[in-house]
């Protein structure tokens, strides 16, 4: 998915005719920081597109909705580039934006009805970086995750597929870390029960 590289006129500043005042220096520094942050986000978006799309697919179960989620996430991230804190994890910030869009806009409009979950083999993209064993294990997990309730599905995907820490999952989902642990425990119990039932003659 291509991300437009249009110039952000809001960050451009015309040269002033009057002498430079000392108070103007912090504003200039702030503008430079915003531009640097925007550039970092543009680069990071390209690197994280496949991960964002997988998370959008886990949430929505629809390819077209997942694509819309990623597009809106990219737009919002660029619009709010100045809010990104340099030195923090960009992927966690992007996941938070996507999750917020899903809760506030996409899910509210009930666009998920009518289509099932896309095949996990196609949904899981490692960009050539993952080992075969990891790919197979994650694919199997993603297929099982589809049967979980949405709250558990999100927590399991972020923690076990994306490998985020419980604290990071809690911040993305905007819930207490104890709730994350409870959801993961419930999901593990459910998956274990289904695995045991599947192994019975």
N, C-alpha and C positions, 0 to 999 in steps of 0.2 A: 504494500500500500504506500503510495507516494505521499509525502507530506509537502505541502506547498512551501516554498522558501520566499514568500513575499516580504518585502522590507517592512519593518514596524516603524511607521512614521511617528508614533507616540514617543519613541525614544530619541528621535532626532532633535537637535537643539540649534536654533539659529544663533549666529555670533552676535554678541551685543555691541552696540556702539559705545556704551558708557564704559568707564574703567572697571576692571574686575574688582569686586569687593571681596573681602576675606570670607564673608558668609556664603559666597557662591561656590567655594571649593567643595564643601561636603555634598552639594547637589550634583556637581559634576562627577564626583567619585561615585555617588549613588547611581547615576545614569550609566556609568561604565560598568558597575557591578551588575546592573540589570541586563545590559547587553551581553555580558559574559555569561550570565546565567541562562539567557535565552539561547545562546549558541550551544551551551552544554546540553540543554534540553533537546534541541533539534538533533544533536548527535545521538543522545541517549534514546530518543524515541525510535530511531531506526533500529537500534540494537534490541529494543524490548518489544517490538511490534508483535512477534510471534507469541511471546509470553502473555501479552495483554489479550491477544485474540483467544488463546486457550482459556484464560480466566473468563472472558466474556462468553465463551461457548459453554463453560461449566455452569455459569449463572443462568444463561438464557435458554440453552439447549437448541438454539437456532443459529445457523450460520449467518444469515443476513442480519440478525439482531446483534450478534457478536461483532460483525464488521461495523455496524452503526455505533456500537459502544466504543470500539477502538477509535473510530473517526472523531467522535465527540470528545473522547479522552485527549486525543492529540490537540484538538482545537482549544480545549479548556486549559491544557497544560501550557500551550504557547501564550494564551491570553493572560494567564496568571504566572508567567515566568518569574516575575519579580517576587512572588511569594515563596518560591523554592529556596531553601536554605542551602547554600553551597557547603559541601562537606557531608551532607546527609545522603542517604540512599535514594537515588532517583527511582528505582523500580518500586520501592515501597510507596513513594509519593504517587506514582502513576497508578498503582493498584488501588490506592485510596480514592483517587479521582474517579476511576472506572466504577468502583463499588458504589460511590456516592451517586453517580449518574444512573446506575442501575436502580438503586432504591428510590430516588426522587423523580425520575422521569420515565425510564423504560418500563419498569415493572408496573408503575402506576397506570400506564396506558394499556396494560394487558396485551402486549403484542406477542407474548410467548405462545399463545394458544395455537394449536393446529399442527405443529411439527415436533418430531422427536429429536433425541440427541444424535448428533452426527457421530459417525464411527470413530472410535478413539484412535484407531491406527492412523487415520488421516488427520485427526485433530492434533495429535501429539507431534510437534515439530521441534527437533533439537538442533537444527541448523548445522548438522554435521559434527557437532561437538560432543554429543553424548555417546557413551559406550553402548554396545548392543544389549548387554544384560540390563543396563539401566533403562533403555528404551522399552524392552519387553516388560520389565517389572512395572514401569510407570504406565504403560498401556493397559495392562491388566488391572491396575489400581483404578485408572480412570474409568474403565468400564463398570467396575463395582461402585465407584463413587456416584455414578449417574442415578442409582437406585435410592440414594440417601435423600432425606429432606434437605431443602435448600440451605438451611443454617449449617447443618453438619457438612454438606457438600462443599461449601465455601471454605470452612475451616480445614477440612481434610486436604483440599486442593492446595491451599496456601502453605500448610504446614508440611505435608508429605510429598506433594508433587513439586512445588516450588522450593521447598526446603527452608522456609522462613521460620524464625524463632517464634515461640508462643507470644512473646511480647510484641513482636512485629505484626503478627496476625491480629492480635487484640487491637492494635492501633489502626490497622487497615479497616477492620470491621466495626471499630468504635464501640467495643464491648470490653468488660473486665477480663483480665487474663484467666480468672477462675472459670468464666463462662466458656472461654476457648477450650480449656482443659476438660470441662464437662462435656462439651460437644464432641471433642475428639474421643473421649472415653466411650460415649454413647455410640459413636460411629464405629469404633473398633469392636465393641460388643456386637453390634448388628452385623458387621462384616464377618466376624468370627462365627456367629450363629449361621449365617448363610453359607459359609464355607463348610461348616460341619454338616449341615443338611445336604449340601451338594455332594458330599463324600459318602453319604449313606446309600446302601444298596436299595 
